[in-house]
Amino acid sequence: MTDVEGRAAFITGGANGIGLGMARVLARAGAKLALADRDTEALARARSELEALTSIETYDLDVRDRAAFAAVADAAEDRLGPVSLLFNNAGVIVTETVAKLNYALWDFAIGINLHGVINGIQTFVPRMIARGAGGHVVNTSSGSGLAAGGSGTLYATAKFAVVGMSESLCGELASSGIGVSLLCPGPVATGIVHRSMEDAPNGAVKLSPEQEQRRWTQREAIHKVLQKSTDPDDVGEMVLRAIRNNDLYIHTDRTMEPAIIARTEALLRAMPD
Ligand SMILES: NC(=O)c1ccc[n+]([C@@H]2O[C@H](COP(=O)([O-])OP(=O)(O)OC[C@H]3O[C@@H](n4cnc5c(N)ncnc54)[C@H](O)[C@@H]3O)[C@@H](O)[C@H]2O)c1
């Protein structure tokens, strides 16, 4: 069990949504915060909201940039002390069907949703092991990392990889006193749909005006559903509880239950007698 009080936490995608929800909860629990994000305006808002509660540093970081990641890690540890709570959370959603995908979109979403997590692990975990002071890693995957369908092939590819990585790390890091939790949210009320659209490579998908309109309508529908879903601050509370209990899996609801059961049963059925 890791107590977060007095520890330094590094949160990617910490300026908005689930990352900010975790930051709020950690601040109230006495952790020091380093928030890394590309959204500098939201970082400034988060800083002014949370600086009365705890020591907080904010960094303009694109998680795909390995050199910048290492430089920001050094800067954060200079200011706050060793990071022993790591939250690889920054992410985007791309739901294009495979016929509409292209390399620009693959590179964009795999770069952030998978390589961003790898870069966080590779930057901080060796330091955490070397210091021998334990700690905890939380990787944000998705319900779509546990059973495919619904969010598209590209999103599932990265999120499944984060599941495998986290399960493996959990076994590997236990002997170093470092816990690992895998956050697999169901729908959460954030602005991820709009933010991902703004950030995706311009003109990556060629659409007719009618297709453009249809896509916009679909995205607005998903955005509306999310706004009625779990509050990101409640997700933060679930994550803090999981850290304290050293739980591997964090589900935010039971949305994925039928799909996980169906997948597991199909896997088992496919085994030879
Ligand atoms: N909201 C949901 O319903 C939901 C469901 C399942 C999984 N998730 C996952 O939760 C995580 C957080 O999503 P959210 O819903 O809070 O979205 P969000 O858009 O509210 O927050 C994501 C944050 O990541 C930042 N970000 C994006 N690309 C970045 C990059 N290259 N470098 C640094 N920061 C970057 C954004 O600026 C934003 O602040 C993501 O990994 C997402 O895939 C979300």
The ligand as a Gaussian input file, in Angstrom:
#p B3LYP/6-31G(d) Opt

LIG

0 1
 N      -13.500000      10.234000     -21.237000
 C      -13.758000       8.954000     -21.429000
 O      -14.928000       8.548000     -21.571000
 C      -12.641000       7.940000     -21.457000
 C      -12.990000       6.577000     -21.488000
 C      -11.967000       5.626000     -21.521000
 C      -10.643000       6.022000     -21.504000
 N      -10.341000       7.355000     -21.472000
 C       -8.919000       7.698000     -21.448000
 O       -8.658000       8.553000     -20.369000
 C       -7.526000       9.375000     -20.653000
 C       -7.862000      10.823000     -20.342000
 O       -8.912000      11.212000     -21.226000
 P       -9.983000      12.330000     -20.849000
 O      -11.304000      11.769000     -21.182000
 O       -9.708000      12.916000     -19.528000
 O       -9.662000      13.375000     -22.027000
 P       -9.333000      14.939000     -21.967000
 O       -9.246000      15.380000     -23.388000
 O      -10.275000      15.633000     -21.069000
 O       -7.896000      14.940000     -21.293000
 C       -6.785000      14.422000     -21.981000
 C       -5.631000      15.370000     -21.771000
 O       -4.499000      14.863000     -22.495000
 C       -3.869000      15.969000     -23.115000
 N       -3.081000      15.509000     -24.264000
 C       -3.525000      15.064000     -25.464000
 N       -2.490000      14.788000     -26.269000
 C       -1.364000      15.057000     -25.566000
 C        0.015000      14.958000     -25.846000
 N        0.452000      14.576000     -27.059000
 N        0.909000      15.291000     -24.882000
 C        0.479000      15.725000     -23.674000
 N       -0.822000      15.846000     -23.348000
 C       -1.723000      15.513000     -24.286000
 C       -5.001000      16.891000     -23.535000
 O       -4.538000      18.226000     -23.754000
 C       -5.914000      16.781000     -22.327000
 O       -5.600000      17.735000     -21.343000
 C       -7.181000       9.110000     -22.113000
 O       -6.083000       8.216000     -22.179000
 C       -8.428000       8.456000     -22.670000
 O       -8.156000       7.614000     -23.757000
 C      -11.292000       8.309000     -21.447000

